[in-house]
Each structure stands twice: as structure tokens, then as C-alpha cells.
């Protein structure tokens, strides 16, 4: 029916994770918990067009979230003011994720309050609507949180996994540097690139 699976995964370095926990008061008595709320994120995805939603977090503040998305013509729900179809398009033979400064800013407004609070700590241009280069943003983070935090941001990434419908095999993925097999394609997006996104980026698979 054209439905396909999608998953986002990310993890933070120890210094970055501990800094966020300390600022938000989650350091004591919650050492086994990450900074993200599984229930809040699961609820947000369930209120959109995703089905079979899966969310997991780790005590190292790692996050994995995803689910199954129907073709664009069957998508009806919105999270906040953003429909999944505004950034994920599926057809009978292709799935494309498109991120822009505009749709990421809108998406952030529809996230759970605790997650939005963590994003605000990053002061990321893509979520604040400001324009800033990677170097400018890195300098800002280093001046406020220290060089170790800036280095961890620089070495961190968000992985986006696109999975074709059951019974289908990936014939092509774009960009070509994806870690791709017949069953899935993993696109690794440097966190600094993501947080300072200034132009449209697209990631796709064909089957």
C-alpha cells in the first residue's frame, strides 16, 4: 500500500548529557533515566500519521523513535501545525525525507514541552529561527558551556533510517554516501549541520 518505516536515532556525549541534566535538575535521583520522556514523544508521534510507533531512550540520553508512515495521500493528521506529509513523502516506489529551516522550526513548536525545553538549551538557529553559521554556533556553545561541550556537539550526529515496505528491496538511495543495504538506508547527519541548517536537504530511497 506504499507504507514505509522510518526511524530517528541520536545520542549525546557524557559531558553534554550531564550538562543538560544538571541545568534541568535531573542529575540527582534520576541517574538511570535519560533526558527525554518516552511517553511524551510516543504521544506526539501517535497524534500524527505514524502507526506502530516505537520509542526508546537510554540512560546515556540516547533516543530512538519511529514508526510506519502511509502514502502522502492517506496522511491526515498533524502534530501542532505540521503534517508528516510536509517533510516525509511516500509513493508506490519511493520515500523522501525533506528538511528545511521552516519545517524544522514548525516541527519544534509541536514537540512535547520537556523536549522543547532541552532544544532551547542548545539555542540552535534551526529551532529559534535565527541565521548562524556552524562556526558561529560552535563559538556560542563553547563560550556558554565550554570547549568540551562544543567538541561533543561537533562529533555528534543524528541517524535517519529509511526502510522500504515489506517485500521490497532498496534499489537506490540518495545521497549516495548513505550506509545502505537491500533492507534499509541509514543517513548520518552531523549534529552541527542539523542545528544550523540553512537550506533544504533531502534523503530518499527507491525500491
C-alpha positions in Angstrom: 0.0 0.0 0.0 3.0 2.3 -0.2 3.5 2.5 3.6 7.1 2.6 4.7 9.0 2.7 8.0 11.2 5.5 9.4 13.4 5.8 12.4 15.4 8.6 14.0 18.3 7.8 16.4 20.6 10.1 18.3 23.0 10.1 21.2 24.9 12.6 23.2 28.3 12.6 24.7 28.7 12.3 28.5 29.6 15.9 29.1 26.7 17.2 27.0 24.2 14.9 28.6 25.4 15.7 32.2 25.3 19.4 31.5 21.7 19.3 30.3 20.7 17.1 33.3 22.4 19.5 35.7 20.7 22.5 34.2 17.3 20.9 34.2 17.7 19.4 37.7 17.6 15.8 36.6 21.1 14.8 37.8 20.1 13.6 41.3 17.8 10.7 41.8 17.4 10.0 38.1 20.7 8.6 37.1 19.1 5.7 35.3 16.9 7.9 33.2 17.7 9.9 30.0 16.6 13.4 29.5 13.8 12.6 27.1 10.4 11.4 28.0 9.4 8.3 26.1 5.7 8.8 26.9 5.6 12.4 25.6 7.4 11.6 22.4 5.3 8.5 21.8 2.1 10.5 22.3 3.3 13.2 19.9 4.1 10.7 17.1 0.8 8.8 17.8 -1.1 12.0 17.2 0.5 12.4 13.8 0.2 10.0 10.8 2.7 7.4 12.3 1.4 4.0 13.3 3.2 1.2 15.1 5.1 3.9 17.0 8.2 2.8 18.8 10.2 5.0 21.2 13.1 4.1 23.4 15.6 6.1 25.4 18.8 5.2 27.3 20.4 6.5 30.4 23.1 7.9 28.2 20.4 10.2 26.8 20.2 8.3 23.5 16.9 8.4 21.7 15.3 6.2 19.1 11.9 7.0 17.7 10.0 5.9 14.6 7.1 4.1 13.1 5.2 3.3 9.9 4.0 6.1 7.6 1.3 5.8 5.0 1.5 7.3 1.5 1.1 11.1 1.4 -2.5 11.0 0.0 -3.5 9.0 3.1 -2.0 11.3 5.6 -4.5 13.4 7.5 -3.2 14.2 11.0 -0.9 17.0 12.1 1.4 17.4 15.1 1.0 21.0 16.1 0.6 22.8 12.7 2.8 20.3 10.8 1.6 17.3 8.9 4.0 14.4 8.4 3.5 14.9 4.7 5.1 18.3 4.9 8.5 16.6 5.4 8.1 13.0 4.5 6.7 11.9 1.2 6.0 8.2 0.2 4.8 6.8 -3.1 4.5 3.3 -4.5 8.2 3.2 -5.2 10.0 6.0 -3.2 10.3 7.6 0.2 11.8 11.0 0.7 12.6 13.0 3.9 12.9 16.7 3.2 14.1 19.0 6.0 14.1 22.8 5.7 14.7 25.6 8.3 11.0 26.3 8.0 9.6 22.8 8.6 12.1 22.0 11.4 11.1 25.3 13.2 7.4 24.4 12.9 8.0 20.8 14.0 9.8 22.0 17.1 6.8 24.0 18.1 4.7 20.8 18.2 7.1 18.8 20.3 6.4 17.9 24.0 7.2 20.8 26.4 10.1 18.9 28.1 11.7 18.2 24.7 11.2 21.8 23.6 12.9 22.9 26.8 16.0 20.8 26.0 16.1 22.2 22.5 16.1 25.7 23.9 19.2 24.9 25.9 21.0 24.3 22.6 20.0 27.8 21.4 20.1 26.2 17.9 19.4 28.5 15.0 17.2 26.0 13.3 14.8 26.0 16.2 15.0 29.7 17.1 14.5 30.9 13.5 17.9 32.8 13.6 20.6 32.6 11.0 24.0 31.4 12.1 27.0 29.6 10.5 28.3 26.4 12.0 31.4 28.2 13.2 29.4 31.0 14.8 27.2 28.5 16.6 30.1 26.4 17.8 31.7 29.5 19.2 28.5 30.4 21.0 28.2 27.0 22.6 31.8 27.0 23.6 31.5 30.4 25.2 28.5 29.4 27.3 29.0 25.7 28.1 32.7 25.2 27.5 35.0 23.7 24.9 34.2 20.1 25.9 30.6 20.6 25.1 31.4 22.2 21.8 33.6 19.3 20.8 30.9 16.8 21.7 28.4 18.7 19.6 30.9 18.7 16.7 31.4 14.9 16.9 27.7 14.0 17.4 25.2 13.0 14.7 21.6 12.2 14.0 21.0 9.0 12.1 17.9 8.7 10.0 16.9 5.2 8.8 14.5 4.8 5.9 13.0 1.3 5.4 11.1 0.2 2.3 7.7 -1.6 2.5 7.7 -5.3 3.4 8.8 -7.5 0.5 10.6 -4.6 -1.3 14.3 -4.1 -1.6 16.2 -0.8 -1.9 17.5 -0.2 -5.4 18.8 3.3 -4.9 19.5 5.7 -2.0 20.3 9.4 -2.1 22.7 11.0 -1.1 24.9 8.1 -2.2 27.0 8.2 0.9 24.2 6.5 2.9 25.0 3.3 4.7 22.7 1.2 2.6 21.6 -2.4 2.1 18.6 -4.0 0.5 16.5 -3.6 3.6 17.4 -0.1 4.9 19.4 3.0 4.3 21.0 5.0 7.2 21.7 8.6 6.6 24.1 10.2 9.2 23.6 14.0 9.6 26.3 15.8 11.6 24.5 17.5 14.6 26.1 20.9 13.9 24.9 20.7 10.3 21.4 19.9 11.6 21.2 22.6 14.3 22.4 25.3 11.8 20.5 24.1 8.8 20.1 27.0 6.3 19.0 25.3 3.1 16.7 22.4 2.1 18.2 18.9 2.4 16.6 15.7 1.1 17.2 12.0 1.8 15.5 9.3 -0.2 15.2 5.6 -1.0 13.7 3.9 -4.1 12.6 0.3 -4.3 
